[in-house]
Amino acid sequence: MAHDHMPAGRMHPSEAASITKRTVLLSVATASVLICLKIWAWLASGSVSILASLADSGLDLAASLMTLGAVVYAAEPPDAEHRYGHGKAEGFAALLQAGLVGASSALIAREAIDRFLDPRPMENGVIPITVMLVSILLTLALLYFQTRALNKTGSVATAGDRAHYMADVGANIAVIVGVAGASFLKIPLIDPLVGLGVALWLAFGALDVARDAVDQLMDKELSDEARERIKFLAETGNYELSVHGLRTRAAGPIIHIQFHLDLPETISLAEAHDIMVDCEKRILSEFPGADILIHPDPKGSEPHGTDFFKKIVGHHSD
């Protein structure tokens, strides 16, 4: 999934975690209010569409709570047992979220099919429609704050949460259509059909969240744009520098960058060290959440390293 926001690592991890934590707490509060409203609406109407939306809000709350724990843990500094930090905790939490959403979508689909085979008239459609309108307004307000946080931090956790709530807006509109059709137009089959549509929407959302989580856990490279910027910053200096073997990966609020830097073969070890420190500072000026490892190579030196990593298949060969 492509997200138009600041790439991971362009804010200090502690600052990014603080902003993300406040945003997730707002998600928890919003989901809690929506659950209470939808329970009332479901008890008043018996709508399977409302039940589907209620289940979705319940999953939103569970996912937000897991995300909160993951964000706090992911921002913890490296320790003796986790030298690369704890950033992948966000990826594991996202996988758990995807599993919950997938299971819920299956249960909702089953309920919708049962109601489709045994349609029932719906009474009192005003309450559920009013509740869903309030849900849309609250969700739009939450999306506004999530978008602001995402633009500042580039957090994968916030991006996943935001994508889910964006889908909720469309699902809530669909629920209003289903309830209105069953209650006012007296077409009871509309309600289970909409419930089934919401279940499918949740299933696709679960696949999307799982794909993003797996990308991070499998150390997928950063975007081409971010890689090109890192390469540009590394090669900008007083000497004619050249980067090869660039590897990047994201882990929550932290990104890991490593590459080989070709240096003039006539300079001293101390000069090479100073050049690499300056190179690291340039990258950190735009990617303060980066862990950087630079290997110096004399220009024209013999290639080295394990054959397994020497030839990268694809367009990230550098």
Secondary structure as GFF3:
##gff-version 3
##sequence-region A 1 318
A	DSSP	alpha_helix	13	45	.	.	.	ID=ss1
A	DSSP	alpha_helix	48	74	.	.	.	ID=ss2
A	DSSP	alpha_helix	89	117	.	.	.	ID=ss3
A	DSSP	alpha_helix	126	153	.	.	.	ID=ss4
A	DSSP	alpha_helix	156	183	.	.	.	ID=ss5
A	DSSP	alpha_helix	190	217	.	.	.	ID=ss6
A	DSSP	alpha_helix	224	235	.	.	.	ID=ss7
A	DSSP	beta_strand	242	251	.	.	.	ID=ss8
A	DSSP	beta_strand	254	263	.	.	.	ID=ss9
A	DSSP	alpha_helix	269	286	.	.	.	ID=ss10
A	DSSP	beta_strand	290	298	.	.	.	ID=ss11
A	DSSP	alpha_helix	307	310	.	.	.	ID=ss12
###
